[in-house]
Every structure is written in structure tokens, then in C-alpha cells.
């Protein structure tokens, strides 16, 4: 699962609007409550294939099953104190999931316990 | 990486099980996205950024939920913590009496100069109250610790409590810094700190009036 930077053509549009010099051009906020997650230009835009559990799990799913989706676009945050406001879940395998510090919505991304780097999914936040 | 803050403070929430520590830090609202996934894993800690007298302060706040049943919190947990919120439930006498035990546990395990604050939580449940506000204040005076009643449910005084604790830690750090590294401008700094402390926090005291 290596990072492929600025390569994918499907992501060109997003890059133009939200990415400048490889970083987030705008403030990153929670989709649900608007809590400020990242300051401008503090995270690096990266593409990688990585599954995240859905924020809303189907109530009728099988017991113990976790529904996931593949996400390609992430903001890479190299140190946890770069975040303005963020929550970390207890570890699951080698991750801690990232959630909104104000409304607990999540996962909006994950923290890798080995590298200590965090990844925020662009599709699970808003820019402002 | 450029430093994105002026101060980084590690804070802990401590107190008996059921006093509402988790609700002070975490909302676990009724929305579907929480019930289904995040709440089953549980939350470890949060990072919050606040502006404190013109300085950017990052708070790393840890809940001790789940560990308090062992009656003590281990040294590892206290390591590096600069501030501790001691939480009891105003509707639970025992949780109030145990604050003394928690203070002893802190004295035995945490660093000697850790800042403390006592929170009497659930002050919205006045009809079930077992511990008066006066007794809370008395305990705080006895240990020379700041005290406030809170309601995590109504978000009452919670933010005030965190700002107060953070401000006290910051003041202590600045004092230490000045002592070890005096500058001709230290007088000006002092003045500014005092100025900010006088700033009224008008929304802080509904419970205090009960």
C-alpha cells in the first residue's frame, strides 16, 4: 500500500479546487458539525488504496461484520499535534480510527500505530 | 515540521466509575454513526486546540474509563501528565468521599507539581443531589485545589474547567521559564497574564448559584 502522489487522473478536479503545492489549500472541517480539524496547508494530499469502515453501518448487517468502502484520496498528517481538533479511538489491529473531536462522527480516517502518521479521507470531511 | 503550537498540555480525567468522565470528554450522541461503530471501539484520547491569552495551546485529553475499577491508576498512565481533573458525581456520596483516595493515588504516582482541579459533575440533577456545593468547595479549600460544579449533559462549565486548568498549567510553565531564563521583558509578560485572568467568563456559573 504505497503512496502514489499526484498521479491519478480521476482526482485532478479535486486537486485543482482543494490542493495547492501538494497540500490542503483550505481549512478541513467536520461534515456534520463544522469542527475545525486541520489548518490550511498542514497536510499532504496523497492517493492510496485503503479501506475504511463506513460511518453508518447497516443495522441489518451480520453480527460482528464491519462494512467498509475503498477510499483513494487522503490527507497525510505526519504528526498528531498538527491536528486542531481530533479524537482517536482505541486501537484496532495496527490502527486507531480518527473521529471528530466535537461530535464523535467517524471514522474520518486512521492513525497508523507503526508509522505514527495519520490519514484523513477527503470524502469524509468538508473544505472551508 | 514547523511547530504548530505554543504549548502542549497532557490532561487526565480521573474519578470513580459512573461519575460522567466519559461524557465530559466525549459526546456519544444518538446519531447512527456513533452507535454503530465508533462507540463499540471506544475513544482513547482527544486533541483540542484552544487560544489561551494569545497563545495556541494544544490539549491532549485522556479518559481513564475502564481502569478506575482497579481503584488506582498506574504510574504509566500518569507519566507526562501536567493536569488532572478529579471528577465526582454530586448525586453519589461515595464518589465524593473517594476524591481523597484519588488525590492520594495522584500523590503517590504522578509528578509532584501536577495541576489539579475538582469537578462536581451532574449538577443538573439537583433533585437527586447528595453532595452540596459547599462540601465540594470545602474539600477544594482543604487541598488548595480549584473547584467547579459541571454538567456534561448541559455542557455547563466543562469548557470553563478545561480553560482554567490549562491556564494554571501555562502560568506555572511560564513562571518556571522566567525563573530559569530571566529577561528584561519579564515584567511586561507578568502584566499581560494578570490582565487576562481578570477577563470575566460570564457563562460559567449557573450551577454555582444553586
Interface residues (C-beta under 8 A of the other chain):
Chain A: X32 X36 X39 X42 X53 X54 X55 X56 X57 X59 X66 X78 X79 X80 X81 X82 X83 X84 X85 X86 X87 X88 X89 X90 X91 X92 X96 X97 X99 X101 X102 X103 X104 X105 X106 X107
Chain B: X1 X4 X5 X8 X26 X27 X28 X29 X31 X32 X33 X34 X36 X37 X38 X39 X41 X42 X43 X44 X45 X46 X47 X48 X49 X58 X60
